[in-house]
Amino acid sequence: MSASPAHTPQPTALTVHQSSRQLEVAFDDGASFRIPFELMRVYSPSAEVQGHGPGQEVLQTGKRDVTIETMDPIGHYAVQPHFSDGHDSGIFTWQYLYRLGAEQEALWARYEQRLAEAGLDRDAPMQAKAGSACGSH
């Protein structure tokens, strides 16, 4: 008899709140989160943000006022938001959204630490890094 995989909480409701710029997600385990669009954008699971391997992450700045223009379902496992800054390549699985919601405080702290280490703030304009362009996006 094989062991069953761990249950990934499934969303029961997703609400885009444009005025507060937050995605509200309720899950079938009773958890509910309001995830700021900025947090979603700076932690997008796309290669454009995460890079193609460890240490290749691209620090995102200037995303405080980003909004979600549309959000497409991806099968029964994810959504793909289209952000107002043109970014639309991140596929947010239910598991990833749950992590963003549950670990918001630690993720914000890590983001602020990375900004400080780079001598930047959240509102700094994005700067292109020489030699960092990826031919796939």
VMD Tcl script that draws the C-alpha trace (Angstrom):
set ca {
  {0.00 0.00 0.00}
  {1.51 3.33 -1.01}
  {1.41 6.40 1.17}
  {-0.92 9.14 -0.02}
  {0.70 12.47 -0.89}
  {0.32 15.28 1.61}
  {-2.84 17.27 1.03}
  {-2.26 20.64 -0.60}
  {-4.93 23.04 0.63}
  {-7.27 24.03 -2.18}
  {-8.71 27.53 -2.52}
  {-12.41 27.94 -1.87}
  {-12.48 31.62 -2.85}
  {-10.21 34.12 -4.60}
  {-11.08 37.82 -4.48}
  {-9.06 40.57 -6.14}
  {-9.34 43.76 -4.07}
  {-8.20 46.57 -6.38}
  {-8.60 49.41 -3.86}
  {-6.37 47.79 -1.22}
  {-4.24 46.01 -3.87}
  {-4.58 42.60 -2.22}
  {-5.57 39.11 -3.30}
  {-7.80 37.45 -0.72}
  {-7.56 33.67 -0.76}
  {-9.59 31.31 1.43}
  {-8.51 27.67 1.61}
  {-10.37 24.47 2.42}
  {-8.33 23.98 5.62}
  {-9.88 27.14 7.07}
  {-6.89 29.42 6.40}
  {-7.53 32.77 4.76}
  {-4.95 35.29 3.61}
  {-4.86 38.78 2.10}
  {-1.71 38.86 -0.01}
  {-0.52 42.28 -1.20}
  {-0.08 42.53 -4.98}
  {3.40 43.99 -4.35}
  {4.44 40.88 -2.41}
  {3.11 38.66 -5.20}
  {4.99 40.70 -7.78}
  {8.36 40.79 -6.01}
  {8.14 37.04 -5.26}
  {6.69 36.03 -8.63}
  {7.64 32.41 -9.33}
  {8.68 33.33 -12.88}
  {12.21 32.86 -14.22}
  {12.25 36.61 -14.88}
  {12.19 37.16 -11.09}
  {13.58 33.91 -9.66}
  {16.28 33.41 -12.28}
  {17.22 30.02 -13.66}
  {19.03 28.80 -10.56}
  {20.14 29.68 -7.04}
  {21.71 33.11 -6.75}
  {20.14 34.37 -9.99}
  {17.14 36.06 -8.39}
  {16.41 39.56 -9.71}
  {15.60 42.04 -6.95}
  {12.34 43.77 -7.85}
  {11.79 47.44 -7.00}
  {9.20 50.07 -7.82}
  {6.30 47.63 -7.39}
  {4.44 49.27 -4.47}
  {1.55 50.48 -6.66}
  {1.34 47.49 -9.01}
  {-2.15 46.13 -9.61}
  {-3.52 42.93 -11.08}
  {-5.33 43.67 -14.32}
  {-6.56 40.14 -15.01}
  {-5.99 36.67 -13.62}
  {-6.23 33.52 -15.70}
  {-6.89 30.06 -14.25}
  {-4.20 27.48 -15.07}
  {-5.84 24.07 -14.95}
  {-7.08 23.20 -11.48}
  {-3.82 24.01 -9.75}
  {-2.85 27.67 -10.27}
  {-3.58 31.19 -11.49}
  {-1.55 33.47 -13.72}
  {-1.93 37.15 -12.83}
  {-1.31 39.89 -15.35}
  {0.24 42.79 -13.44}
  {-0.11 46.45 -14.43}
  {3.65 46.72 -15.07}
  {3.35 44.16 -17.89}
  {4.64 41.17 -15.91}
  {2.53 38.11 -16.70}
  {4.85 35.10 -16.74}
  {4.44 33.92 -13.14}
  {2.23 30.90 -12.49}
  {1.08 30.91 -8.86}
  {0.16 27.41 -7.71}
  {-2.23 26.97 -4.79}
  {0.71 25.75 -2.71}
  {2.76 28.85 -3.60}
  {-0.13 31.23 -2.79}
  {-0.57 29.45 0.54}
  {3.13 29.92 1.28}
  {3.00 33.63 0.34}
  {0.04 34.10 2.67}
  {1.36 32.03 5.57}
  {4.92 33.39 5.43}
  {4.17 37.05 4.60}
  {6.01 38.50 7.60}
  {9.22 36.55 6.94}
  {9.04 37.20 3.19}
  {8.64 40.97 3.71}
  {11.57 40.95 6.16}
  {13.75 39.09 3.64}
  {12.74 41.48 0.86}
  {13.57 44.53 3.00}
  {16.92 42.94 3.95}
  {17.78 42.35 0.29}
  {16.83 45.95 -0.54}
  {19.03 47.28 2.27}
  {21.96 45.10 1.15}
  {21.58 46.52 -2.37}
  {21.30 50.10 -1.08}
  {17.81 50.41 -2.56}
  {14.29 51.04 -1.35}
  {10.94 49.63 -2.46}
  {10.22 52.62 -4.69}
  {13.52 52.68 -6.59}
  {13.02 52.27 -10.33}
  {13.98 48.88 -11.75}
  {17.49 48.90 -13.16}
  {18.60 46.63 -15.98}
  {21.64 44.58 -15.06}
  {24.28 44.23 -17.75}
  {24.45 40.72 -19.08}
  {21.38 39.54 -17.18}
  {18.92 39.45 -20.04}
  {17.37 36.08 -20.61}
  {16.58 35.24 -24.19}
  {13.37 33.45 -23.21}
  {11.60 36.59 -21.90}
}
mol new
graphics top color blue
foreach p $ca { graphics top sphere $p radius 0.5 }
foreach p [lrange $ca 0 end-1] q [lrange $ca 1 end] { graphics top cylinder $p $q radius 0.2 }
display resetview
